Amino acid sequence: GGRGGEAGNPSTSLVLDQFGRNLTAAAMEGKLDPVIGREKEIGRVMQVLSRRTKNNPVLIGEPGVGKTAVVEGLAQAIVHGDVPE
C-alpha cells in the first residue's frame, strides 16, 4: 500500500534506528538484566499483541512503574521462544 510507516519503509527504519533500541537483539546478546516478578504483566502484553483486531497498542504508565522492565521481559521471552505462535 501507499501508507507511510509500513515495515521496510527506509525512512521509518532510519527513524527507528535513530530513536529506538532493538531490545530483542540486546536480549540475544545477554545485555538485559533478568526480569523478576513481572510474569503476569508480560503475559498480558503477549495476549494483547496476539490479538488480530488490536492495532497499535501502547504501554503507558507513570514513571518508575516498570514499563521498560515489562518490555525487556517480553524481548527475553521472544529470544527464549517462550511466546505463543
TIRO-2110 file (N, C-alpha, C; in Angstrom, 1 decimal):
// TIRO-2110
0.8, -1.2, 0.0, N, 1, A
0.0, 0.0, 0.0, CA, 1, A
0.8, 1.2, 0.0, C, 1, A
0.2, 2.4, 0.0, N, 2, A
0.9, 3.6, -0.1, CA, 2, A
0.9, 4.3, 1.3, C, 2, A
0.6, 3.7, 2.3, N, 3, A
0.7, 4.3, 3.7, CA, 3, A
2.1, 4.5, 4.1, C, 3, A
2.3, 5.6, 4.8, N, 4, A
3.6, 5.7, 5.5, CA, 4, A
3.7, 4.9, 6.7, C, 4, A
4.9, 4.6, 7.1, N, 5, A
5.1, 3.8, 8.4, CA, 5, A
5.0, 2.3, 8.2, C, 5, A
5.0, 1.8, 7.0, N, 6, A
4.9, 0.4, 6.8, CA, 6, A
6.3, -0.2, 7.1, C, 6, A
6.3, -1.5, 7.5, N, 7, A
7.5, -2.3, 7.7, CA, 7, A
8.3, -2.2, 6.4, C, 7, A
9.6, -2.0, 6.6, N, 8, A
10.5, -2.0, 5.4, CA, 8, A
10.7, -0.6, 4.8, C, 8, A
9.9, 0.3, 5.2, N, 9, A
10.0, 1.7, 4.7, CA, 9, A
11.3, 2.3, 5.1, C, 9, A
12.2, 2.7, 4.2, N, 10, A
13.5, 3.1, 4.6, CA, 10, A
13.5, 4.3, 5.6, C, 10, A
12.6, 5.3, 5.4, N, 11, A
12.5, 6.4, 6.3, CA, 11, A
12.1, 6.0, 7.7, C, 11, A
11.2, 5.1, 7.8, N, 12, A
10.7, 4.6, 9.1, CA, 12, A
11.9, 3.8, 9.8, C, 12, A
12.6, 3.0, 9.0, N, 13, A
13.7, 2.3, 9.6, CA, 13, A
14.8, 3.3, 10.1, C, 13, A
15.1, 4.3, 9.4, N, 14, A
16.1, 5.3, 9.9, CA, 14, A
15.6, 6.0, 11.2, C, 14, A
14.3, 6.3, 11.3, N, 15, A
13.8, 6.9, 12.5, CA, 15, A
13.9, 5.9, 13.7, C, 15, A
13.5, 4.7, 13.4, N, 16, A
13.6, 3.7, 14.5, CA, 16, A
15.1, 3.5, 14.9, C, 16, A
16.0, 3.4, 14.0, N, 17, A
17.4, 3.2, 14.3, CA, 17, A
17.9, 4.4, 15.1, C, 17, A
17.4, 5.6, 14.8, N, 18, A
17.9, 6.8, 15.4, CA, 18, A
17.4, 6.9, 16.9, C, 18, A
16.1, 6.6, 17.0, N, 19, A
15.4, 6.9, 18.3, CA, 19, A
15.1, 5.7, 19.1, C, 19, A
15.2, 4.5, 18.6, N, 20, A
14.8, 3.3, 19.3, CA, 20, A
16.0, 2.4, 19.6, C, 20, A
15.6, 1.4, 20.4, N, 21, A
16.6, 0.3, 20.8, CA, 21, A
16.0, -1.0, 20.4, C, 21, A
16.8, -1.9, 19.8, N, 22, A
16.4, -3.2, 19.5, CA, 22, A
16.6, -4.1, 20.7, C, 22, A
15.5, -4.2, 21.5, N, 23, A
15.6, -5.0, 22.8, CA, 23, A
15.8, -6.5, 22.5, C, 23, A
15.2, -7.0, 21.4, N, 24, A
15.4, -8.4, 21.1, CA, 24, A
16.8, -8.7, 20.8, C, 24, A
17.5, -7.8, 20.1, N, 25, A
18.9, -8.0, 19.8, CA, 25, A
19.7, -7.9, 21.1, C, 25, A
19.4, -7.0, 22.0, N, 26, A
20.1, -6.9, 23.3, CA, 26, A
19.9, -8.1, 24.1, C, 26, A
18.7, -8.7, 24.1, N, 27, A
18.4, -9.9, 24.8, CA, 27, A
19.2, -11.1, 24.3, C, 27, A
19.3, -11.1, 23.0, N, 28, A
20.2, -12.2, 22.3, CA, 28, A
21.6, -12.1, 22.8, C, 28, A
22.1, -10.9, 22.9, N, 29, A
23.5, -10.7, 23.3, CA, 29, A
23.7, -10.7, 24.8, C, 29, A
22.6, -11.0, 25.6, N, 30, A
22.7, -11.0, 27.0, CA, 30, A
22.9, -9.7, 27.7, C, 30, A
22.5, -8.6, 27.1, N, 31, A
22.8, -7.3, 27.6, CA, 31, A
21.7, -6.8, 28.5, C, 31, A
20.6, -7.6, 28.7, N, 32, A
19.5, -7.1, 29.5, CA, 32, A
19.5, -7.8, 30.9, C, 32, A
19.2, -7.1, 31.9, N, 33, A
19.1, -7.8, 33.2, CA, 33, A
17.9, -8.7, 33.3, C, 33, A
18.0, -9.7, 34.1, N, 34, A
16.8, -10.6, 34.2, CA, 34, A
15.6, -9.8, 34.8, C, 34, A
14.4, -10.2, 34.3, N, 35, A
13.2, -9.5, 34.8, CA, 35, A
12.5, -10.5, 35.8, C, 35, A
12.3, -10.0, 37.0, N, 36, A
11.8, -10.9, 38.1, CA, 36, A
10.4, -10.3, 38.6, C, 36, A
9.4, -11.1, 38.7, N, 37, A
8.2, -10.7, 39.3, CA, 37, A
7.2, -10.0, 38.3, C, 37, A
7.4, -10.1, 37.0, N, 38, A
6.6, -9.4, 36.1, CA, 38, A
5.9, -10.4, 35.1, C, 38, A
5.8, -11.6, 35.5, N, 39, A
5.3, -12.7, 34.6, CA, 39, A
3.8, -12.3, 34.2, C, 39, A
3.0, -11.9, 35.1, N, 40, A
1.6, -11.6, 34.8, CA, 40, A
1.5, -10.4, 33.8, C, 40, A
2.3, -9.4, 34.0, N, 41, A
2.2, -8.2, 33.1, CA, 41, A
2.8, -8.6, 31.7, C, 41, A
3.9, -9.4, 31.7, N, 42, A
4.5, -9.8, 30.4, CA, 42, A
3.5, -10.7, 29.6, C, 42, A
2.8, -11.6, 30.4, N, 43, A
1.8, -12.5, 29.8, CA, 43, A
0.6, -11.7, 29.2, C, 43, A
0.2, -10.6, 29.9, N, 44, A
-0.9, -9.8, 29.4, CA, 44, A
-0.5, -9.0, 28.1, C, 44, A
0.8, -8.5, 28.1, N, 45, A
1.3, -7.9, 26.9, CA, 45, A
1.2, -8.8, 25.7, C, 45, A
1.7, -10.1, 26.0, N, 46, A
1.7, -11.1, 24.9, CA, 46, A
0.3, -11.3, 24.4, C, 46, A
-0.7, -11.4, 25.3, N, 47, A
-2.1, -11.6, 25.0, CA, 47, A
-2.6, -10.5, 24.1, C, 47, A
-2.3, -9.3, 24.5, N, 48, A
-2.8, -8.1, 23.7, CA, 48, A
-2.2, -8.1, 22.3, C, 48, A
-0.9, -8.4, 22.3, N, 49, A
-0.2, -8.3, 21.0, CA, 49, A
-0.6, -9.5, 20.1, C, 49, A
-1.1, -10.5, 20.6, N, 50, A
-1.5, -11.7, 19.8, CA, 50, A
-2.9, -11.5, 19.2, C, 50, A
-3.6, -10.5, 19.6, N, 51, A
-5.0, -10.3, 19.0, CA, 51, A
-4.8, -9.7, 17.6, C, 51, A
-5.6, -10.3, 16.7, N, 52, A
-5.5, -9.8, 15.3, CA, 52, A
-6.3, -8.5, 15.2, C, 52, A
-7.2, -8.1, 16.1, N, 53, A
-8.0, -6.9, 15.8, CA, 53, A
-7.5, -5.7, 16.6, C, 53, A
-6.4, -5.9, 17.3, N, 54, A
-5.9, -4.7, 18.1, CA, 54, A
-4.7, -4.1, 17.3, C, 54, A
-4.9, -2.9, 16.8, N, 55, A
-3.8, -2.2, 16.1, CA, 55, A
-3.1, -1.2, 17.0, C, 55, A
-1.8, -1.1, 16.9, N, 56, A
-1.0, -0.1, 17.6, CA, 56, A
-1.2, 0.0, 19.1, C, 56, A
-1.0, -1.1, 19.8, N, 57, A
-1.2, -1.0, 21.3, CA, 57, A
0.0, -0.1, 21.9, C, 57, A
-0.3, 0.6, 22.9, N, 58, A
0.6, 1.5, 23.6, CA, 58, A
0.7, 1.1, 25.1, C, 58, A
1.9, 1.0, 25.6, N, 59, A
2.1, 0.7, 27.0, CA, 59, A
2.3, 2.1, 27.7, C, 59, A
1.4, 2.4, 28.6, N, 60, A
1.5, 3.7, 29.3, CA, 60, A
1.5, 3.5, 30.8, C, 60, A
2.0, 4.5, 31.5, N, 61, A
2.0, 4.5, 32.9, CA, 61, A
2.9, 5.6, 33.5, C, 61, A
2.8, 5.8, 34.8, N, 62, A
3.6, 6.8, 35.5, CA, 62, A
5.1, 6.3, 35.4, C, 62, A
6.0, 7.3, 35.5, N, 63, A
7.4, 7.0, 35.6, CA, 63, A
7.8, 6.0, 36.7, C, 63, A
8.6, 5.0, 36.4, N, 64, A
9.0, 4.2, 37.5, CA, 64, A
8.1, 3.0, 37.8, C, 64, A
7.1, 2.8, 37.1, N, 65, A
6.2, 1.7, 37.4, CA, 65, A
6.6, 0.3, 36.7, C, 65, A
7.5, 0.4, 35.8, N, 66, A
8.1, -0.9, 35.3, CA, 66, A
7.7, -1.2, 33.8, C, 66, A
7.4, -0.1, 33.1, N, 67, A
7.1, -0.3, 31.6, CA, 67, A
8.3, -0.9, 30.9, C, 67, A
9.4, -0.4, 31.1, N, 68, A
10.6, -0.9, 30.4, CA, 68, A
10.9, -2.3, 30.9, C, 68, A
10.8, -2.6, 32.1, N, 69, A
11.0, -4.0, 32.6, CA, 69, A
10.1, -5.0, 31.9, C, 69, A
8.8, -4.6, 31.7, N, 70, A
7.9, -5.5, 31.0, CA, 70, A
8.3, -5.7, 29.6, C, 70, A
8.7, -4.7, 28.9, N, 71, A
9.1, -4.8, 27.5, CA, 71, A
10.4, -5.6, 27.4, C, 71, A
11.3, -5.3, 28.3, N, 72, A
12.6, -6.1, 28.3, CA, 72, A
12.3, -7.6, 28.6, C, 72, A
11.3, -7.9, 29.5, N, 73, A
10.9, -9.2, 29.7, CA, 73, A
10.3, -9.9, 28.5, C, 73, A
9.5, -9.1, 27.8, N, 74, A
8.9, -9.6, 26.5, CA, 74, A
10.0, -10.0, 25.5, C, 74, A
11.0, -9.1, 25.4, N, 75, A
12.1, -9.3, 24.5, CA, 75, A
12.9, -10.6, 24.9, C, 75, A
13.1, -10.8, 26.1, N, 76, A
13.8, -12.0, 26.6, CA, 76, A
12.9, -13.3, 26.3, C, 76, A
11.6, -13.2, 26.5, N, 77, A
10.7, -14.3, 26.2, CA, 77, A
10.7, -14.6, 24.7, C, 77, A
10.8, -13.6, 23.9, N, 78, A
10.9, -13.9, 22.4, CA, 78, A
12.1, -14.6, 22.1, C, 78, A
13.3, -14.2, 22.7, N, 79, A
14.6, -14.8, 22.4, CA, 79, A
14.6, -16.3, 22.9, C, 79, A
13.9, -16.5, 24.0, N, 80, A
13.9, -17.9, 24.6, CA, 80, A
12.8, -18.7, 24.0, C, 80, A
12.0, -18.2, 23.1, N, 81, A
10.9, -18.9, 22.5, CA, 81, A
9.7, -19.2, 23.4, C, 81, A
9.6, -18.4, 24.5, N, 82, A
8.5, -18.6, 25.4, CA, 82, A
7.3, -17.7, 25.1, C, 82, A
6.9, -17.7, 23.8, N, 83, A
5.8, -16.9, 23.4, CA, 83, A
4.9, -17.8, 22.5, C, 83, A
3.6, -17.4, 22.5, N, 84, A
2.7, -18.2, 21.7, CA, 84, A
3.0, -18.0, 20.2, C, 84, A
2.6, -19.0, 19.4, N, 85, A
2.8, -19.0, 18.0, CA, 85, A
1.7, -18.2, 17.4, C, 85, A
END
